[in-house]
Amino acid sequence: MEERYNVYTGKRLVPGIDDLTPAAAALGLEPPRFCEHCGRRMIVQVSPDGWWAKCSRHGVIDSTLREPALTHTAPRAPIRFEIRTA
């Protein structure tokens, strides 16, 4: 089983143990700050029309690839990474 990390806290997710999501993130007001795949801190840029976040190992995600969670118990869309070359 592949390890997963909380995208808002960077803590490893453990099956069977609830992981608290910050209130602002639960409302969809915060972009992810940590990589879901490795737990590393990401570079995040927020603009009026969205955000993007870049993991040094797993590439770039942006707000168009992910739907915001409405509540902390709502299922979140999986984060899909897209590697962009400049």
Backbone as a ProteinNet text record, in pm:
[ID]
protein_1_A
[PRIMARY]
MEERYNVYTGKRLVPGIDDLTPAAAALGLEPPRFCEHCGRRMIVQVSPDGWWAKCSRHGVIDSTLREPALTHTAPRAPIRFEIRTA
[TERTIARY]
84.4	0	88.9	57.2	134.4	95.8	195.9	168.3	108.7	17.2	-44.1	-26.4	-25.8	-5.6	-117.2	-149.1	-248.5	-190.8	-264.1	-212.9	-213	-276.7	-281.6	-187.5	-154.3	-67.9	64.8	70.6	191.6	207.8	111.9	120.8	78	143.5	110.1	-30.8	-109.7	-244.9	-238.9	-307.6	-310.8	-454.2	-474.3	-609.5	-672.8	-798.8	-871.7	-858.6	-770.6	-754.5	-798.3	-893.6	-942.4	-832.9	-826.3	-728.9	-805.6	-777.7	-850.3	-800.6	-894.6	-863.8	-891.7	-798.4	-822.4	-952.7	-1021.4	-1152.7	-1148.3	-1049.6	-1040.4	-1022.4	-947.4	-927.5	-1056.7	-1129.3	-1255.5	-1356.5	-1346.5	-1436.8	-1387.2	-1271.7	-1217.2	-1143.2	-1103.6	-1038.1	-885.6	-832.6	-687.3	-639.7	-532.6	-473.4	-393.4	-365	-280.9	-140.3	-77.3	57.6	162.4	117.6	208.8	168.7	266	241.6	170.5	66	-10.1	72.4	168.6	245.6	368.5	432.3	557.3	559.4	463	456.6	549.4	620.6	710.9	631.3	687.5	629.3	636.9	528.5	525.3	537.7	581.8	580.2	437.5	373.1	233	219.3	144.9	114.7	-36.5	-89.4	-232.8	-260.2	-361.2	-402.2	-553.4	-610	-754.6	-840.7	-790.5	-872.1	-832	-744.5	-707.1	-571.2	-510.3	-379.7	-309.1	-180.2	-102.4	-3.2	37.3	133.6	229.9	358.2	459.7	539.7	540.8	625.2	753.6	866.8	994.5	1008.3	931.6	939.8	824.2	704.6	585.4	520.2	576.2	525.7	425.1	343.9	253.3	108.7	32.1	-113.3	-170.9	-295	-358.5	-505.7	-569.9	-707	-804.8	-767.8	-857.7	-859.2	-756.7	-749	-812.8	-856.7	-907.8	-1030.4	-1135.8	-1255.9	-1239.7	-1284	-1270.2	-1362.9	-1316.9	-1399.5	-1500.2	-1624.8	-1726.2	-1726	-1693.9	-1681.6	-1564.3	-1522.3	-1408.4	-1442.1	-1569.9	-1607.9	-1640.9	-1647.5	-1680.6	-1562.5	-1588.4	-1477.2	-1415.2	-1283.9	-1213.2	-1176.7	-1173.7	-1127.6	-979.5	-933.6	-790.8	-708.2	-592.2	-503.3	-430.1	-436.8	-365.7	-251.2	-134.3	-17	8.5	50	81.5	218.6	312.6	446.9	452.4	489.6	498.7	645.8	679.9	816.5	814.6	908.8	912.6	988.9
-118.3	0	124.6	216.4	339.6	437.1	498.9	597.2	723.1	784.7	911.3	1009.4	1136.5	1242.2	1344.6	1407.2	1513.7	1632.9	1683.9	1793	1927.6	1936.5	2061.5	2062.2	1943.6	1937.2	1866.5	1785.2	1709.3	1582.8	1553.3	1432.3	1310	1197.4	1071.6	1028.7	983.5	936.1	790.5	760.1	624.9	573.7	460.6	405.8	380.4	419.2	397.5	509.9	603.8	717.6	842.9	916.3	1038.5	1142.6	1211.3	1318	1448.6	1541.5	1667.5	1759.1	1819.3	1915.5	2054.1	2148.7	2285.2	2341.3	2425.1	2477	2550.2	2633.7	2708.2	2613.6	2507.3	2408.8	2332.5	2300.1	2228.3	2310.5	2441.4	2529.2	2556.4	2502.4	2523.8	2654.5	2716.1	2846.4	2838.1	2720.5	2702.3	2605.7	2638.4	2540.3	2437.9	2322.9	2226.3	2283	2253.8	2304.5	2193.8	2068.7	1954.3	1854.3	1781.8	1682.3	1560.2	1516.9	1400.2	1272.3	1267.4	1146.2	1131.4	1243.7	1232.7	1317.6	1406.2	1488.3	1609.5	1630.9	1746.6	1875.3	1982	2115.3	2155.7	2214	2253.4	2405.3	2448.7	2590.1	2619.4	2720.3	2749.1	2894.3	2915.8	3050.1	3064.8	3166.6	3192	3319.5	3314.2	3432	3449.4	3561.1	3581.4	3474.8	3413.1	3315.2	3170.4	3143.5	3005.3	2995.9	2877.5	2854	2742.6	2732.7	2618.2	2584.9	2459.2	2412.8	2316.4	2326.1	2243.8	2165.2	2033.7	1945.2	1922.1	1925.9	1906.8	1766.7	1670.6	1532.9	1491.9	1549.5	1500.6	1600	1717.7	1810.2	1910.9	1961.8	2073.9	2027.4	2081.5	2067.1	2206.9	2221.4	2353.1	2338.3	2450.5	2448.8	2395.9	2393.4	2338.6	2186.6	2124.8	1978.5	1921	2006.2	1958.4	2036.3	1966.3	2031.5	2054.2	2170.1	2195	2104.9	2068.6	1991	2084.8	2042.2	2127.2	2117.3	2001.8	1984.1	1891	1881.4	1794.7	1647.2	1613.4	1474.1	1442.4	1544.8	1521.4	1454.8	1360.2	1299.2	1400.7	1403	1495.7	1425.3	1503.1	1447.5	1415.9	1307.6	1275.6	1382.5	1407.6	1505.3	1437.8	1498.8	1447.8	1543.7	1490.3	1572.1	1578.7	1693.9	1715.5	1781.5	1722	1778.2	1875.1	1998.7	2102.6	2133.5	2154.5	2195.3	2338.3	2414.8	2556.6	2577.7
0	0	0	-85.9	-98.1	13.3	73.5	178.1	117.2	191	151.6	266	231.2	329.8	319.6	431.6	434.3	359.9	261.8	178.7	250.7	366.7	442.6	562.4	614.8	732.7	706.6	603.6	573.2	654.8	742	824.3	744.4	774.1	707.1	746.3	646.7	672.1	715.7	823.5	877.3	865	795.4	781.2	917.4	930.2	1054.5	1154.8	1130.3	1221.5	1147.4	1204.9	1142.5	1138.4	1027.1	1009.9	998.1	1087.1	1087	976.4	907	802.4	858.4	841.5	890.2	833.2	910.7	871.4	737.9	715.8	589.4	471.3	491.1	385	358.4	463.4	448.2	368.6	377.7	303.4	161.7	127.6	-5.2	-21	90.9	86.4	88.3	110.8	119.1	12.6	-56.3	-148.2	-68.3	-126.8	-56.4	-39.6	71.7	100	98.4	107.5	112.1	5	-46.6	-150.4	-91.2	-157.3	-112.1	-121.5	-212.1	-236.3	-147.9	-111.1	-34.9	92	110.5	230.9	229.4	117.3	108.9	96.8	149.9	136.7	-10.1	-62.9	-203.6	-216.7	-332.8	-367.8	-412.5	-352.4	-382	-426.6	-534.5	-583.1	-589.6	-521.2	-518.9	-598.2	-683.6	-759.4	-742.7	-787.5	-770.7	-839.1	-943.8	-1014.9	-990.9	-894.8	-863.7	-797.3	-803.6	-742.8	-817	-797.3	-841	-732.1	-727.3	-628.2	-695.9	-660.5	-725.8	-622.8	-641	-561.3	-640	-572.3	-641.1	-699.4	-648.3	-696.1	-787.8	-764.8	-833.3	-928.5	-946	-1046.5	-994.9	-1087.9	-1061.7	-1059.7	-966.7	-966.4	-963.1	-1007	-994.9	-961	-934.3	-885.8	-990.2	-1117.7	-1218.6	-1217	-1156	-1150.2	-1024.9	-935.6	-807.6	-766.2	-726	-677	-527.9	-475.9	-332.2	-250.4	-133.2	-40.3	25.1	35.5	95.7	247.5	298.9	443	467.7	594.7	622.7	605.6	598.5	580.4	434.8	349.9	209.2	139.9	52.7	-20.2	-114.3	-117.6	-204.9	-333.8	-439	-566.2	-551.8	-609.8	-599.2	-670.5	-617.1	-678.3	-793.1	-909.7	-1025.2	-1055.7	-1078	-1105.8	-1254.8	-1299.5	-1439.7	-1442	-1509.8	-1515.7	-1633.6	-1602.4	-1705.5	-1728	-1851.1	-1881.8	-1932.3	-1886.4	-1924.1	-2051
[MASK]
++++++++++++++++++++++++++++++++++++++++++++++++++++++++++++++++++++++++++++++++++++++

